[in-house]
Structures are given as structure tokens and as C-alpha cells.
Amino acid sequence: MTQGYIDSASTYEIIAVLGSKRPAETYPWAWQSAITVTSSLINTSHLQIAPAPSLESGAGGIYGHLMLGLAELISHHRPDSELTQMAVRNTKQWAKDNVDKIRDTYAKLKADNKNFIKWLERSITTAWIEHSERLGGLYNEEFIPELSRILNVSTIELSKVRELSCDLSLLKHYATNWPDDDNFRLMTDAYVVSALLRGRYHDYIAQKSSIQVIHHPFREGVLPHLKKSGTVRFVVSNTERYLSNIVLASAFAERREKQRVSCWVENVLKVRKAVLAGAIDTRQKDFNKVALDLAVDAAKRVDIRIHPRWLDEVLDAIFAIGVGALASFVLNSWTGFVSKIIHYGVSRKVDIGKEATCRVLDTKARLRDLAISEPGRIKQTWKE
């Protein structure tokens, strides 16, 4: 079985979604990541959260509560020290050679009012303290020389501001006041660019470890190009989509964020157990109404409380925000070709938009089959 990682940035978006008062009050990245994580954990058995470049202390706050709930699903096993050191060196060299590319990627992100600005606002106000406690600062010390080149500031200044980012009372002040302050601006820039570099790091670890990886959308601009000839699409059935939405919608019936996260984790565990045991028929149905009815019935059978009002709000919000329905998981193999899944059936060529030409297998190639497919990078496609 192929092993796989979901990056922690994607998992954090579960909190962004469930921490909002109403489903429509968040941004597309949050919903896309929340649906991706929910669908992945329900329908596959091989995904885990990627480790960070530095040794971590235990997760705290609401994120720690989420990780504790997911403990039986997610392994925090780290790659060996030789590989992690190699990955850090590779990332540092790439950053040194691609300063302009990284600056351009960051500039494009800052111009994205629909996603990035809202993601950054939520990160500062709700995630910085936990992130600093867990990682010993808001950005990676080993990347300070590269951050210095990219941001045009001295390593001494970056080291000083990194020390400041360990001051939780200062972070609380920043989160509340958003001051016109040079240290705050540099801390923000270093936090974002370091997060981009960690995406490159995770991708290198995944490739050298021959595993699969799912990245948060904001990291796409810094990832290596892969050959399109090694791309395969796994179509997500309408039944699977509705089950994921039901799991998320049910959590909104809880009033407090912590209880919502607990409800989501509990629902994921229940549905996952039933799906992997074959107790729920998650195949594509000819009519969406049939798929929805079967998903609702299945959820009730595993003791998930169905709240029609919240389900309607979730479905409406997904389209109103511009996310659309999760259509497929697209696997791009590290090697540039696909071998393990050919036995599923005759493939055909289709155009799925920006993913260009992909190999699309027959209906036997379902989401759960990712676990027995090639190692590679996984993206998602969405349809209105």
C-alpha cells in the first residue's frame, strides 16, 4: 500500500471552517481544504499529516484538540535524519537559486483578496500563538539565510524578529491590534515565505520517500513541475461528496468551536469505519437525489445527527463562495508514468481544464484506490 501525507496547513483549514459562525463566512481555500481532508480521511486508509522541518512540541489549543482526535488516523512518524537534512539542504539551495520566483509567487498571493488575504488574517488572529508554541517561533530558523535574500533584510534582523515571535503576549497584541509596526510586517512576511519553503520541503520528502502528498493550495506556486504523462484522475462519486458534506454540516449544529471540532472528528471516525468495512455503498449514482438520500440514510445508520438546515447552508455556501463540488483527485506520479493501476480497465483521454490531458480510468478506479496507486502529488478538481 502506498503511504500518503496531507500537509498540516490543509488540516488547519478544518478549524477555519468550523470556527466561523456560518458556513458562508469563510474563503474558498478553507472549504476546498476542509472537503479534501474530510473526503480523504473517510474514503482512504493511507494518509497522514506531514512532519515539519524542525522537531515539534505537541500541538496545543484547538489544533491540538483536533490532532488528539485524529491520533488513530494520522501518524507523526518522521523520516530519518539523513533524509530530513537532505530535504532542508535541497530546499535551501532551491530558494537560493529561485529568489525572484519566490518573490513573484508571494506578490501574486498578496494580490489575492479572495483567498490569501483572508487566510492570512485568520492565521494571524487564530493560529499564530499555537504555531509559535508548537514550532518554537513563527518561522523556521534553518531558513533564515534564505529569507534574508528573499525579503532583503539582514539575518540578524530576522533572528531578532524570530525571537520576538516566541513572545505569546506580543503575538496576542499583534492579533488584536494589527499595528503599523516594522517588526509585525517582517514577522508576517517571514511567516508566509517560510510556509512556502516548507511546502517545497514536504514535496521533496514525499518524492524521495516514494509516497503521496496533498498540499494546501497556497503552496502550488513553489512546487516542482511534474510530467503530465504521469497523471491519473480518480473521480469522486456523488455519494462520497454528499457524505463529506454531511459530516461537515453536522458539526455546525454545535455552538462552540471545540465542540464542532469534536463532532467533526467523531463523524469522520464513524463514517470512515463503515466505508472501509464496505457497509456504505459509496459508488456513483445516476441521480444526485438518489445519492443524497442514500448518503443521509447511511449517516443515520452510523449515528450521525442529520440537520437539514445546516446541510442546506453548507451546500449553498460551497457554491456561493465559488468552491463548487469536489469532482476528482488527480494524482501526478513522481516518475512521470503510471504502472500499478492499468489493470483497473481501459483508459481514455479527456480534458479536465487546467490539469490538461489526464488518463481517466473506468469506474473501478475509485477514491479508495489511491492507496494502491503510484506515489506522487495529489491535487483536486472542482466543478460548478
Secondary structure, 3 states (H helix, E strand, C coil): CCCEEECHHHHHHHHHHHCCCCHHHCCHHHHHHHHHHHHHHHHCCCEEECCCCCCCCCCCHHHHHHHHHCCCCCCCCCCCHHHHHHHHHHHHHHHHHCHHHHHHHHHHHHCCCCCHHHHHHHHHHHHHHHHHHHHCCCCCHHHHHHHHHHHCCCHHHHHHHHHHCCCHHHHHHHHHHCCCCHHHHHHHHHHHHHHHHHHHHHHHHHHHHCCEEECCHHHHHHCCCCCHHHEEEEECCHHHHHHHHHHHHHHCCCCCHHHHHHHHHHHHHHHHHHHHCCCCCCCCCCCHHHHHHHHHHHHHHCCCCCCHHHHHHHHHHHHHHCCCEEEEEEEEECCCCCCCCHHHCCCEEEECHHHCEEEECCCCCCHHHHHHCCCEEEEEEEEC
